[in-house]
Amino acid sequence: MAQKKFINPDGMARPGAYTPVVTAQGGRTLYIAGQVSLNEKGELVGRGDLMTQAEQVWRNVGLALKGAGATFEDLVKINVYVVDYKPEYRDMLHKMRLRHVSKDHPPASTLVGVQALAREGFLIEIEAIAVAD
């Protein structure tokens, strides 16, 4: 059985939106490749629209988790890459993330602004690690 511990160490800021340290023992570790805004037909969803792409990306993360017998509650780490990131994107990305991850025990998280992703038109990519039973 997977056991996860979400730690906010003393002496560190308490970010609330993510957990600084997550430990996991037992269970199965799932490494989810970077998910982009492609639908099941391989078509780009939301060209030029970051929020529409983010919705599709989270949908794809959910499908990947489900395909491996896991849920969003099993996430322990996410890395989010956003093309031409601007600080004003933070709140909308945070709200989108909270629709999917645990509010009580959010995964460790990194948000990185990048110049480009693997294919023209991609605006956001999320890779994830989950630990499930």
Phi and psi in radians as a Rosetta constraint file:
Dihedral C 1 N 2 CA 2 C 2 CIRCULARHARMONIC -1.278 0.35
Dihedral N 2 CA 2 C 2 N 3 CIRCULARHARMONIC 2.299 0.35
Dihedral C 2 N 3 CA 3 C 3 CIRCULARHARMONIC -2.102 0.35
Dihedral N 3 CA 3 C 3 N 4 CIRCULARHARMONIC 2.148 0.35
Dihedral C 3 N 4 CA 4 C 4 CIRCULARHARMONIC -2.075 0.35
Dihedral N 4 CA 4 C 4 N 5 CIRCULARHARMONIC 2.462 0.35
Dihedral C 4 N 5 CA 5 C 5 CIRCULARHARMONIC -2.203 0.35
Dihedral N 5 CA 5 C 5 N 6 CIRCULARHARMONIC 2.217 0.35
Dihedral C 5 N 6 CA 6 C 6 CIRCULARHARMONIC -1.819 0.35
Dihedral N 6 CA 6 C 6 N 7 CIRCULARHARMONIC 2.069 0.35
Dihedral C 6 N 7 CA 7 C 7 CIRCULARHARMONIC -2.067 0.35
Dihedral N 7 CA 7 C 7 N 8 CIRCULARHARMONIC 2.260 0.35
Dihedral C 7 N 8 CA 8 C 8 CIRCULARHARMONIC -1.965 0.35
Dihedral N 8 CA 8 C 8 N 9 CIRCULARHARMONIC 1.615 0.35
Dihedral C 8 N 9 CA 9 C 9 CIRCULARHARMONIC -1.065 0.35
Dihedral N 9 CA 9 C 9 N 10 CIRCULARHARMONIC 2.501 0.35
Dihedral C 9 N 10 CA 10 C 10 CIRCULARHARMONIC -1.026 0.35
Dihedral N 10 CA 10 C 10 N 11 CIRCULARHARMONIC 2.529 0.35
Dihedral C 10 N 11 CA 11 C 11 CIRCULARHARMONIC 1.527 0.35
Dihedral N 11 CA 11 C 11 N 12 CIRCULARHARMONIC -0.093 0.35
Dihedral C 11 N 12 CA 12 C 12 CIRCULARHARMONIC -1.940 0.35
Dihedral N 12 CA 12 C 12 N 13 CIRCULARHARMONIC 2.649 0.35
Dihedral C 12 N 13 CA 13 C 13 CIRCULARHARMONIC -1.048 0.35
Dihedral N 13 CA 13 C 13 N 14 CIRCULARHARMONIC 2.580 0.35
Dihedral C 13 N 14 CA 14 C 14 CIRCULARHARMONIC -1.780 0.35
Dihedral N 14 CA 14 C 14 N 15 CIRCULARHARMONIC 1.683 0.35
Dihedral C 14 N 15 CA 15 C 15 CIRCULARHARMONIC -1.168 0.35
Dihedral N 15 CA 15 C 15 N 16 CIRCULARHARMONIC -0.531 0.35
Dihedral C 15 N 16 CA 16 C 16 CIRCULARHARMONIC 1.384 0.35
Dihedral N 16 CA 16 C 16 N 17 CIRCULARHARMONIC -0.749 0.35
Dihedral C 16 N 17 CA 17 C 17 CIRCULARHARMONIC -1.383 0.35
Dihedral N 17 CA 17 C 17 N 18 CIRCULARHARMONIC -0.317 0.35
Dihedral C 17 N 18 CA 18 C 18 CIRCULARHARMONIC -2.647 0.35
Dihedral N 18 CA 18 C 18 N 19 CIRCULARHARMONIC 2.949 0.35
Dihedral C 18 N 19 CA 19 C 19 CIRCULARHARMONIC -1.856 0.35
Dihedral N 19 CA 19 C 19 N 20 CIRCULARHARMONIC 2.268 0.35
Dihedral C 19 N 20 CA 20 C 20 CIRCULARHARMONIC -1.090 0.35
Dihedral N 20 CA 20 C 20 N 21 CIRCULARHARMONIC -0.632 0.35
Dihedral C 20 N 21 CA 21 C 21 CIRCULARHARMONIC -2.398 0.35
Dihedral N 21 CA 21 C 21 N 22 CIRCULARHARMONIC 2.309 0.35
Dihedral C 21 N 22 CA 22 C 22 CIRCULARHARMONIC -2.246 0.35
Dihedral N 22 CA 22 C 22 N 23 CIRCULARHARMONIC 2.250 0.35
Dihedral C 22 N 23 CA 23 C 23 CIRCULARHARMONIC -1.918 0.35
Dihedral N 23 CA 23 C 23 N 24 CIRCULARHARMONIC 2.629 0.35
Dihedral C 23 N 24 CA 24 C 24 CIRCULARHARMONIC -2.505 0.35
Dihedral N 24 CA 24 C 24 N 25 CIRCULARHARMONIC 2.393 0.35
Dihedral C 24 N 25 CA 25 C 25 CIRCULARHARMONIC -2.325 0.35
Dihedral N 25 CA 25 C 25 N 26 CIRCULARHARMONIC 2.590 0.35
Dihedral C 25 N 26 CA 26 C 26 CIRCULARHARMONIC 1.230 0.35
Dihedral N 26 CA 26 C 26 N 27 CIRCULARHARMONIC -3.055 0.35
Dihedral C 26 N 27 CA 27 C 27 CIRCULARHARMONIC 1.226 0.35
Dihedral N 27 CA 27 C 27 N 28 CIRCULARHARMONIC -2.971 0.35
Dihedral C 27 N 28 CA 28 C 28 CIRCULARHARMONIC -1.908 0.35
Dihedral N 28 CA 28 C 28 N 29 CIRCULARHARMONIC 2.372 0.35
Dihedral C 28 N 29 CA 29 C 29 CIRCULARHARMONIC -1.667 0.35
Dihedral N 29 CA 29 C 29 N 30 CIRCULARHARMONIC 2.225 0.35
Dihedral C 29 N 30 CA 30 C 30 CIRCULARHARMONIC -1.921 0.35
Dihedral N 30 CA 30 C 30 N 31 CIRCULARHARMONIC 2.259 0.35
Dihedral C 30 N 31 CA 31 C 31 CIRCULARHARMONIC -1.916 0.35
Dihedral N 31 CA 31 C 31 N 32 CIRCULARHARMONIC 1.931 0.35
Dihedral C 31 N 32 CA 32 C 32 CIRCULARHARMONIC -1.731 0.35
Dihedral N 32 CA 32 C 32 N 33 CIRCULARHARMONIC 2.075 0.35
Dihedral C 32 N 33 CA 33 C 33 CIRCULARHARMONIC -1.016 0.35
Dihedral N 33 CA 33 C 33 N 34 CIRCULARHARMONIC 2.735 0.35
Dihedral C 33 N 34 CA 34 C 34 CIRCULARHARMONIC -0.910 0.35
Dihedral N 34 CA 34 C 34 N 35 CIRCULARHARMONIC 2.170 0.35
Dihedral C 34 N 35 CA 35 C 35 CIRCULARHARMONIC -1.742 0.35
Dihedral N 35 CA 35 C 35 N 36 CIRCULARHARMONIC 2.356 0.35
Dihedral C 35 N 36 CA 36 C 36 CIRCULARHARMONIC -2.102 0.35
Dihedral N 36 CA 36 C 36 N 37 CIRCULARHARMONIC -3.119 0.35
Dihedral C 36 N 37 CA 37 C 37 CIRCULARHARMONIC -1.523 0.35
Dihedral N 37 CA 37 C 37 N 38 CIRCULARHARMONIC 1.043 0.35
Dihedral C 37 N 38 CA 38 C 38 CIRCULARHARMONIC -1.925 0.35
Dihedral N 38 CA 38 C 38 N 39 CIRCULARHARMONIC 2.412 0.35
Dihedral C 38 N 39 CA 39 C 39 CIRCULARHARMONIC -1.485 0.35
Dihedral N 39 CA 39 C 39 N 40 CIRCULARHARMONIC -3.082 0.35
Dihedral C 39 N 40 CA 40 C 40 CIRCULARHARMONIC -1.099 0.35
Dihedral N 40 CA 40 C 40 N 41 CIRCULARHARMONIC -0.307 0.35
Dihedral C 40 N 41 CA 41 C 41 CIRCULARHARMONIC -1.610 0.35
Dihedral N 41 CA 41 C 41 N 42 CIRCULARHARMONIC 0.017 0.35
Dihedral C 41 N 42 CA 42 C 42 CIRCULARHARMONIC 1.402 0.35
Dihedral N 42 CA 42 C 42 N 43 CIRCULARHARMONIC 0.297 0.35
Dihedral C 42 N 43 CA 43 C 43 CIRCULARHARMONIC -1.646 0.35
Dihedral N 43 CA 43 C 43 N 44 CIRCULARHARMONIC 2.452 0.35
Dihedral C 43 N 44 CA 44 C 44 CIRCULARHARMONIC -1.172 0.35
Dihedral N 44 CA 44 C 44 N 45 CIRCULARHARMONIC 2.261 0.35
Dihedral C 44 N 45 CA 45 C 45 CIRCULARHARMONIC -1.840 0.35
Dihedral N 45 CA 45 C 45 N 46 CIRCULARHARMONIC 2.250 0.35
Dihedral C 45 N 46 CA 46 C 46 CIRCULARHARMONIC 1.380 0.35
Dihedral N 46 CA 46 C 46 N 47 CIRCULARHARMONIC 0.716 0.35
Dihedral C 46 N 47 CA 47 C 47 CIRCULARHARMONIC -0.914 0.35
Dihedral N 47 CA 47 C 47 N 48 CIRCULARHARMONIC 2.172 0.35
Dihedral C 47 N 48 CA 48 C 48 CIRCULARHARMONIC 1.363 0.35
Dihedral N 48 CA 48 C 48 N 49 CIRCULARHARMONIC 0.044 0.35
Dihedral C 48 N 49 CA 49 C 49 CIRCULARHARMONIC -2.131 0.35
Dihedral N 49 CA 49 C 49 N 50 CIRCULARHARMONIC 1.777 0.35
Dihedral C 49 N 50 CA 50 C 50 CIRCULARHARMONIC -1.015 0.35
Dihedral N 50 CA 50 C 50 N 51 CIRCULARHARMONIC -0.780 0.35
Dihedral C 50 N 51 CA 51 C 51 CIRCULARHARMONIC -1.186 0.35
Dihedral N 51 CA 51 C 51 N 52 CIRCULARHARMONIC -0.690 0.35
Dihedral C 51 N 52 CA 52 C 52 CIRCULARHARMONIC -1.115 0.35
Dihedral N 52 CA 52 C 52 N 53 CIRCULARHARMONIC -0.720 0.35
Dihedral C 52 N 53 CA 53 C 53 CIRCULARHARMONIC -1.127 0.35
Dihedral N 53 CA 53 C 53 N 54 CIRCULARHARMONIC -0.730 0.35
Dihedral C 53 N 54 CA 54 C 54 CIRCULARHARMONIC -1.054 0.35
Dihedral N 54 CA 54 C 54 N 55 CIRCULARHARMONIC -0.713 0.35
Dihedral C 54 N 55 CA 55 C 55 CIRCULARHARMONIC -1.041 0.35
Dihedral N 55 CA 55 C 55 N 56 CIRCULARHARMONIC -0.780 0.35
Dihedral C 55 N 56 CA 56 C 56 CIRCULARHARMONIC -1.165 0.35
Dihedral N 56 CA 56 C 56 N 57 CIRCULARHARMONIC -0.697 0.35
Dihedral C 56 N 57 CA 57 C 57 CIRCULARHARMONIC -1.083 0.35
Dihedral N 57 CA 57 C 57 N 58 CIRCULARHARMONIC -0.819 0.35
Dihedral C 57 N 58 CA 58 C 58 CIRCULARHARMONIC -1.100 0.35
Dihedral N 58 CA 58 C 58 N 59 CIRCULARHARMONIC -0.643 0.35
Dihedral C 58 N 59 CA 59 C 59 CIRCULARHARMONIC -1.036 0.35
Dihedral N 59 CA 59 C 59 N 60 CIRCULARHARMONIC -0.776 0.35
Dihedral C 59 N 60 CA 60 C 60 CIRCULARHARMONIC -1.147 0.35
Dihedral N 60 CA 60 C 60 N 61 CIRCULARHARMONIC -0.688 0.35
Dihedral C 60 N 61 CA 61 C 61 CIRCULARHARMONIC -1.057 0.35
Dihedral N 61 CA 61 C 61 N 62 CIRCULARHARMONIC -0.767 0.35
Dihedral C 61 N 62 CA 62 C 62 CIRCULARHARMONIC -1.058 0.35
Dihedral N 62 CA 62 C 62 N 63 CIRCULARHARMONIC -0.729 0.35
Dihedral C 62 N 63 CA 63 C 63 CIRCULARHARMONIC -1.141 0.35
Dihedral N 63 CA 63 C 63 N 64 CIRCULARHARMONIC -0.685 0.35
Dihedral C 63 N 64 CA 64 C 64 CIRCULARHARMONIC -1.113 0.35
Dihedral N 64 CA 64 C 64 N 65 CIRCULARHARMONIC -0.790 0.35
Dihedral C 64 N 65 CA 65 C 65 CIRCULARHARMONIC -1.060 0.35
Dihedral N 65 CA 65 C 65 N 66 CIRCULARHARMONIC -0.855 0.35
Dihedral C 65 N 66 CA 66 C 66 CIRCULARHARMONIC -1.036 0.35
Dihedral N 66 CA 66 C 66 N 67 CIRCULARHARMONIC -0.723 0.35
Dihedral C 66 N 67 CA 67 C 67 CIRCULARHARMONIC -1.073 0.35
Dihedral N 67 CA 67 C 67 N 68 CIRCULARHARMONIC -0.424 0.35
Dihedral C 67 N 68 CA 68 C 68 CIRCULARHARMONIC -1.782 0.35
Dihedral N 68 CA 68 C 68 N 69 CIRCULARHARMONIC 0.176 0.35
Dihedral C 68 N 69 CA 69 C 69 CIRCULARHARMONIC 1.313 0.35
Dihedral N 69 CA 69 C 69 N 70 CIRCULARHARMONIC 0.538 0.35
Dihedral C 69 N 70 CA 70 C 70 CIRCULARHARMONIC -2.208 0.35
Dihedral N 70 CA 70 C 70 N 71 CIRCULARHARMONIC 3.055 0.35
Dihedral C 70 N 71 CA 71 C 71 CIRCULARHARMONIC -2.338 0.35
Dihedral N 71 CA 71 C 71 N 72 CIRCULARHARMONIC 3.037 0.35
Dihedral C 71 N 72 CA 72 C 72 CIRCULARHARMONIC -1.031 0.35
Dihedral N 72 CA 72 C 72 N 73 CIRCULARHARMONIC -0.512 0.35
Dihedral C 72 N 73 CA 73 C 73 CIRCULARHARMONIC -1.102 0.35
Dihedral N 73 CA 73 C 73 N 74 CIRCULARHARMONIC -0.334 0.35
Dihedral C 73 N 74 CA 74 C 74 CIRCULARHARMONIC -1.504 0.35
Dihedral N 74 CA 74 C 74 N 75 CIRCULARHARMONIC -0.120 0.35
Dihedral C 74 N 75 CA 75 C 75 CIRCULARHARMONIC -1.135 0.35
Dihedral N 75 CA 75 C 75 N 76 CIRCULARHARMONIC 2.351 0.35
Dihedral C 75 N 76 CA 76 C 76 CIRCULARHARMONIC -2.071 0.35
Dihedral N 76 CA 76 C 76 N 77 CIRCULARHARMONIC -0.316 0.35
Dihedral C 76 N 77 CA 77 C 77 CIRCULARHARMONIC -2.712 0.35
Dihedral N 77 CA 77 C 77 N 78 CIRCULARHARMONIC 2.353 0.35
Dihedral C 77 N 78 CA 78 C 78 CIRCULARHARMONIC -2.322 0.35
Dihedral N 78 CA 78 C 78 N 79 CIRCULARHARMONIC 2.525 0.35
Dihedral C 78 N 79 CA 79 C 79 CIRCULARHARMONIC -2.088 0.35
Dihedral N 79 CA 79 C 79 N 80 CIRCULARHARMONIC 2.212 0.35
Dihedral C 79 N 80 CA 80 C 80 CIRCULARHARMONIC -2.036 0.35
Dihedral N 80 CA 80 C 80 N 81 CIRCULARHARMONIC 2.216 0.35
Dihedral C 80 N 81 CA 81 C 81 CIRCULARHARMONIC -2.026 0.35
Dihedral N 81 CA 81 C 81 N 82 CIRCULARHARMONIC 2.219 0.35
Dihedral C 81 N 82 CA 82 C 82 CIRCULARHARMONIC -2.209 0.35
Dihedral N 82 CA 82 C 82 N 83 CIRCULARHARMONIC 2.213 0.35
Dihedral C 82 N 83 CA 83 C 83 CIRCULARHARMONIC -1.221 0.35
Dihedral N 83 CA 83 C 83 N 84 CIRCULARHARMONIC 2.339 0.35
Dihedral C 83 N 84 CA 84 C 84 CIRCULARHARMONIC 0.886 0.35
Dihedral N 84 CA 84 C 84 N 85 CIRCULARHARMONIC 0.814 0.35
Dihedral C 84 N 85 CA 85 C 85 CIRCULARHARMONIC -0.991 0.35
Dihedral N 85 CA 85 C 85 N 86 CIRCULARHARMONIC 2.434 0.35
Dihedral C 85 N 86 CA 86 C 86 CIRCULARHARMONIC -2.242 0.35
Dihedral N 86 CA 86 C 86 N 87 CIRCULARHARMONIC 2.511 0.35
Dihedral C 86 N 87 CA 87 C 87 CIRCULARHARMONIC -0.944 0.35
Dihedral N 87 CA 87 C 87 N 88 CIRCULARHARMONIC -0.522 0.35
Dihedral C 87 N 88 CA 88 C 88 CIRCULARHARMONIC -1.198 0.35
Dihedral N 88 CA 88 C 88 N 89 CIRCULARHARMONIC -0.212 0.35
Dihedral C 88 N 89 CA 89 C 89 CIRCULARHARMONIC -1.320 0.35
Dihedral N 89 CA 89 C 89 N 90 CIRCULARHARMONIC -0.390 0.35
Dihedral C 89 N 90 CA 90 C 90 CIRCULARHARMONIC -0.951 0.35
Dihedral N 90 CA 90 C 90 N 91 CIRCULARHARMONIC -0.871 0.35
Dihedral C 90 N 91 CA 91 C 91 CIRCULARHARMONIC -1.104 0.35
Dihedral N 91 CA 91 C 91 N 92 CIRCULARHARMONIC -0.750 0.35
Dihedral C 91 N 92 CA 92 C 92 CIRCULARHARMONIC -1.211 0.35
Dihedral N 92 CA 92 C 92 N 93 CIRCULARHARMONIC -0.617 0.35
Dihedral C 92 N 93 CA 93 C 93 CIRCULARHARMONIC -1.190 0.35
Dihedral N 93 CA 93 C 93 N 94 CIRCULARHARMONIC -0.663 0.35
Dihedral C 93 N 94 CA 94 C 94 CIRCULARHARMONIC -1.103 0.35
Dihedral N 94 CA 94 C 94 N 95 CIRCULARHARMONIC -0.801 0.35
Dihedral C 94 N 95 CA 95 C 95 CIRCULARHARMONIC -1.067 0.35
Dihedral N 95 CA 95 C 95 N 96 CIRCULARHARMONIC -0.714 0.35
Dihedral C 95 N 96 CA 96 C 96 CIRCULARHARMONIC -1.106 0.35
Dihedral N 96 CA 96 C 96 N 97 CIRCULARHARMONIC -0.777 0.35
Dihedral C 96 N 97 CA 97 C 97 CIRCULARHARMONIC -1.083 0.35
Dihedral N 97 CA 97 C 97 N 98 CIRCULARHARMONIC -0.725 0.35
Dihedral C 97 N 98 CA 98 C 98 CIRCULARHARMONIC -1.154 0.35
Dihedral N 98 CA 98 C 98 N 99 CIRCULARHARMONIC -0.287 0.35
Dihedral C 98 N 99 CA 99 C 99 CIRCULARHARMONIC -1.285 0.35
Dihedral N 99 CA 99 C 99 N 100 CIRCULARHARMONIC -0.205 0.35
Dihedral C 99 N 100 CA 100 C 100 CIRCULARHARMONIC -2.132 0.35
Dihedral N 100 CA 100 C 100 N 101 CIRCULARHARMONIC -0.696 0.35
Dihedral C 100 N 101 CA 101 C 101 CIRCULARHARMONIC -1.639 0.35
Dihedral N 101 CA 101 C 101 N 102 CIRCULARHARMONIC 2.867 0.35
Dihedral C 101 N 102 CA 102 C 102 CIRCULARHARMONIC -1.117 0.35
Dihedral N 102 CA 102 C 102 N 103 CIRCULARHARMONIC 2.284 0.35
Dihedral C 102 N 103 CA 103 C 103 CIRCULARHARMONIC -1.343 0.35
Dihedral N 103 CA 103 C 103 N 104 CIRCULARHARMONIC -0.541 0.35
Dihedral C 103 N 104 CA 104 C 104 CIRCULARHARMONIC -1.375 0.35
Dihedral N 104 CA 104 C 104 N 105 CIRCULARHARMONIC -0.621 0.35
Dihedral C 104 N 105 CA 105 C 105 CIRCULARHARMONIC -2.360 0.35
Dihedral N 105 CA 105 C 105 N 106 CIRCULARHARMONIC 1.216 0.35
Dihedral C 105 N 106 CA 106 C 106 CIRCULARHARMONIC -1.182 0.35
Dihedral N 106 CA 106 C 106 N 107 CIRCULARHARMONIC 2.601 0.35
Dihedral C 106 N 107 CA 107 C 107 CIRCULARHARMONIC -1.192 0.35
Dihedral N 107 CA 107 C 107 N 108 CIRCULARHARMONIC 2.793 0.35
Dihedral C 107 N 108 CA 108 C 108 CIRCULARHARMONIC -1.030 0.35
Dihedral N 108 CA 108 C 108 N 109 CIRCULARHARMONIC 2.542 0.35
Dihedral C 108 N 109 CA 109 C 109 CIRCULARHARMONIC -2.596 0.35
Dihedral N 109 CA 109 C 109 N 110 CIRCULARHARMONIC 2.519 0.35
Dihedral C 109 N 110 CA 110 C 110 CIRCULARHARMONIC -2.290 0.35
Dihedral N 110 CA 110 C 110 N 111 CIRCULARHARMONIC 2.334 0.35
Dihedral C 110 N 111 CA 111 C 111 CIRCULARHARMONIC -2.058 0.35
Dihedral N 111 CA 111 C 111 N 112 CIRCULARHARMONIC 2.150 0.35
Dihedral C 111 N 112 CA 112 C 112 CIRCULARHARMONIC -2.226 0.35
Dihedral N 112 CA 112 C 112 N 113 CIRCULARHARMONIC 2.247 0.35
Dihedral C 112 N 113 CA 113 C 113 CIRCULARHARMONIC -1.442 0.35
Dihedral N 113 CA 113 C 113 N 114 CIRCULARHARMONIC 2.353 0.35
Dihedral C 113 N 114 CA 114 C 114 CIRCULARHARMONIC -2.275 0.35
Dihedral N 114 CA 114 C 114 N 115 CIRCULARHARMONIC 2.811 0.35
Dihedral C 114 N 115 CA 115 C 115 CIRCULARHARMONIC -1.294 0.35
Dihedral N 115 CA 115 C 115 N 116 CIRCULARHARMONIC -0.706 0.35
Dihedral C 115 N 116 CA 116 C 116 CIRCULARHARMONIC -2.765 0.35
Dihedral N 116 CA 116 C 116 N 117 CIRCULARHARMONIC 2.842 0.35
Dihedral C 116 N 117 CA 117 C 117 CIRCULARHARMONIC -1.988 0.35
Dihedral N 117 CA 117 C 117 N 118 CIRCULARHARMONIC -2.999 0.35
Dihedral C 117 N 118 CA 118 C 118 CIRCULARHARMONIC -1.078 0.35
Dihedral N 118 CA 118 C 118 N 119 CIRCULARHARMONIC -0.482 0.35
Dihedral C 118 N 119 CA 119 C 119 CIRCULARHARMONIC -2.381 0.35
Dihedral N 119 CA 119 C 119 N 120 CIRCULARHARMONIC 2.514 0.35
Dihedral C 119 N 120 CA 120 C 120 CIRCULARHARMONIC -0.996 0.35
Dihedral N 120 CA 120 C 120 N 121 CIRCULARHARMONIC 2.349 0.35
Dihedral C 120 N 121 CA 121 C 121 CIRCULARHARMONIC 1.796 0.35
Dihedral N 121 CA 121 C 121 N 122 CIRCULARHARMONIC -0.451 0.35
Dihedral C 121 N 122 CA 122 C 122 CIRCULARHARMONIC -1.243 0.35
Dihedral N 122 CA 122 C 122 N 123 CIRCULARHARMONIC 2.268 0.35
Dihedral C 122 N 123 CA 123 C 123 CIRCULARHARMONIC -1.927 0.35
Dihedral N 123 CA 123 C 123 N 124 CIRCULARHARMONIC -0.354 0.35
Dihedral C 123 N 124 CA 124 C 124 CIRCULARHARMONIC -2.586 0.35
Dihedral N 124 CA 124 C 124 N 125 CIRCULARHARMONIC 2.523 0.35
Dihedral C 124 N 125 CA 125 C 125 CIRCULARHARMONIC -2.457 0.35
Dihedral N 125 CA 125 C 125 N 126 CIRCULARHARMONIC 2.394 0.35
Dihedral C 125 N 126 CA 126 C 126 CIRCULARHARMONIC -2.217 0.35
Dihedral N 126 CA 126 C 126 N 127 CIRCULARHARMONIC 2.205 0.35
Dihedral C 126 N 127 CA 127 C 127 CIRCULARHARMONIC -1.962 0.35
Dihedral N 127 CA 127 C 127 N 128 CIRCULARHARMONIC 2.660 0.35
Dihedral C 127 N 128 CA 128 C 128 CIRCULARHARMONIC -2.536 0.35
Dihedral N 128 CA 128 C 128 N 129 CIRCULARHARMONIC 2.717 0.35
Dihedral C 128 N 129 CA 129 C 129 CIRCULARHARMONIC -2.184 0.35
Dihedral N 129 CA 129 C 129 N 130 CIRCULARHARMONIC 2.337 0.35
Dihedral C 129 N 130 CA 130 C 130 CIRCULARHARMONIC -2.281 0.35
Dihedral N 130 CA 130 C 130 N 131 CIRCULARHARMONIC 2.675 0.35
Dihedral C 130 N 131 CA 131 C 131 CIRCULARHARMONIC -2.193 0.35
Dihedral N 131 CA 131 C 131 N 132 CIRCULARHARMONIC 2.074 0.35
Dihedral C 131 N 132 CA 132 C 132 CIRCULARHARMONIC -2.232 0.35
Dihedral N 132 CA 132 C 132 N 133 CIRCULARHARMONIC 2.820 0.35
